[in-house]
Amino acid sequence: MKKEYIIVRIDASPDGSPYVIVSLSTSKDFREQSTPPSPFGAGGVMGFTNMDDMVKNLNKMLSGGGMGQSSSTTSIKLDMHEYKELNLAVGDKVYLEMTRAETTGI
């Protein structure tokens, strides 16, 4: 299976390790977005009526599901060598190909 994606974000590894997180969106989803994604998630704010609601939805907020980001974003972790070798930039069109490994016997 081969799919076409567009790079929408490139972030440093949150733990400071020598990796980057590349966020991808399908070409169709990218065309449907009228504005580029904000580096802080979205322009809107989630409202809560009490602290319990906020704590229950904290993971959703941090992952971007409740802050306007598309839930169809695919993220890939690349080490710095791979990242530099591929010379990736936001807006580049990339293709991901997945194949299932054939196993012969046990």
C-alpha positions in Angstrom: 0.0 0.0 0.0 1.4 3.4 -0.9 -0.1 6.7 0.3 0.7 10.3 -0.5 1.2 12.8 2.4 2.2 16.4 2.8 4.5 17.5 5.7 2.6 19.9 7.9 4.9 20.1 10.9 8.5 19.2 12.0 9.1 19.3 15.7 12.2 18.5 17.9 11.9 15.5 20.2 10.1 16.6 23.4 12.7 14.7 25.6 15.7 16.4 23.9 16.9 13.2 22.3 18.4 13.4 18.7 15.1 12.8 16.9 12.5 14.9 15.1 8.8 14.3 14.9 7.4 14.8 11.3 3.7 15.3 11.2 2.0 14.3 7.9 -1.5 15.0 6.5 -3.1 13.4 3.5 -3.2 15.6 0.3 -6.9 15.7 0.5 -7.0 16.9 4.1 -4.3 19.4 3.4 -6.3 21.0 0.5 -9.5 21.1 2.7 -7.7 23.2 5.3 -8.2 26.9 4.6 -5.5 28.1 7.0 -2.1 26.7 8.0 -2.0 25.0 11.4 -0.9 27.0 14.3 2.3 25.8 16.1 0.2 26.0 19.3 -2.6 23.8 18.1 -5.4 26.1 17.1 -6.9 29.5 17.3 -9.8 28.4 19.5 -10.0 27.6 23.2 -11.7 24.7 24.8 -14.1 25.7 27.6 -14.6 23.8 30.8 -17.3 24.1 33.4 -15.2 22.6 36.2 -11.7 21.2 37.0 -12.9 17.6 36.7 -13.8 18.2 33.0 -10.5 19.8 32.4 -8.5 16.9 33.9 -10.6 14.3 32.0 -10.0 16.1 28.7 -6.3 17.1 29.3 -4.9 14.3 27.2 -7.3 15.1 24.3 -6.2 18.8 24.5 -2.5 18.0 24.5 -2.7 15.5 21.6 -4.5 18.1 19.5 -7.9 16.3 19.2 -9.8 19.1 20.9 -7.8 22.1 19.8 -8.7 22.2 16.1 -6.0 20.0 14.7 -7.1 17.3 12.3 -7.3 13.8 13.9 -6.0 12.4 10.6 -2.5 13.6 11.2 0.2 10.9 11.0 3.4 11.4 12.9 6.8 9.7 12.3 9.8 9.8 14.5 13.1 10.1 12.5 16.6 10.2 13.9 18.7 13.2 12.9 20.7 11.2 10.3 17.5 10.1 8.5 16.1 13.6 8.7 19.2 15.3 7.3 19.5 12.6 4.6 15.9 13.1 3.4 16.3 16.9 3.5 12.6 17.4 4.5 10.8 20.7 4.8 7.2 21.7 5.7 5.1 21.5 2.5 7.0 18.7 0.9 5.1 15.9 -0.7 6.1 12.5 0.5 5.0 8.9 -0.1 4.8 6.2 2.5 4.8 2.6 1.4 3.8 -0.3 3.7 4.2 -3.9 3.0 3.6 -6.9 5.1 6.6 -9.1 5.8 6.3 -12.5 4.4 7.0 -15.3 6.9 8.0 -18.7 5.6 7.7 -21.5 8.1 8.3 -21.4 11.8 
